[in-house]
Amino acid sequence: MARMIPAIERVRRARLLIQKARDFPVPADTGRYDLSYIAGVKDLLRQAIDLIKFIPNSPSATPELKSEVAEIYKEAEQAEKEILHR
């Protein structure tokens, strides 16, 4: 059985994944429009969202934690726009 990850750790990991998506190397020959590059960035952002998407539904989630989750959703959306839709 998999070990349960605390919500605070999930938030931290989600932010790291968003930063990893921002740092994902752009291919020199094809640029930002390379399909594997786009898929890699979207996969990292999806992983970040998947880590936190159930936190607001948990009974132990505090309002502060819920607001952090909302901020991460905004960060992920903004990161996708900045990375892929320049």
ChimeraX attribute file (.defattr): number of C-alpha atoms within 10 A of each C-alpha:
attribute: neighborCount
match mode: 1-to-1
recipient: residues
	/A:1	3
	/A:2	4
	/A:3	5
	/A:4	6
	/A:5	9
	/A:6	9
	/A:7	19
	/A:8	13
	/A:9	12
	/A:10	19
	/A:11	20
	/A:12	14
	/A:13	16
	/A:14	25
	/A:15	18
	/A:16	14
	/A:17	22
	/A:18	25
	/A:19	17
	/A:20	14
	/A:21	23
	/A:22	19
	/A:23	11
	/A:24	15
	/A:25	13
	/A:26	17
	/A:27	12
	/A:28	8
	/A:29	7
	/A:30	10
	/A:31	11
	/A:32	17
	/A:33	12
	/A:34	13
	/A:35	11
	/A:36	12
	/A:37	19
	/A:38	17
	/A:39	11
	/A:40	14
	/A:41	24
	/A:42	19
	/A:43	14
	/A:44	21
	/A:45	25
	/A:46	15
	/A:47	14
	/A:48	25
	/A:49	22
	/A:50	12
	/A:51	19
	/A:52	23
	/A:53	14
	/A:54	12
	/A:55	19
	/A:56	18
	/A:57	9
	/A:58	10
	/A:59	7
	/A:60	10
	/A:61	13
	/A:62	12
	/A:63	10
	/A:64	9
	/A:65	16
	/A:66	16
	/A:67	12
	/A:68	16
	/A:69	23
	/A:70	14
	/A:71	12
	/A:72	21
	/A:73	18
	/A:74	12
	/A:75	16
	/A:76	24
	/A:77	14
	/A:78	12
	/A:79	19
	/A:80	19
	/A:81	11
	/A:82	11
	/A:83	17
	/A:84	14
	/A:85	10
	/A:86	7
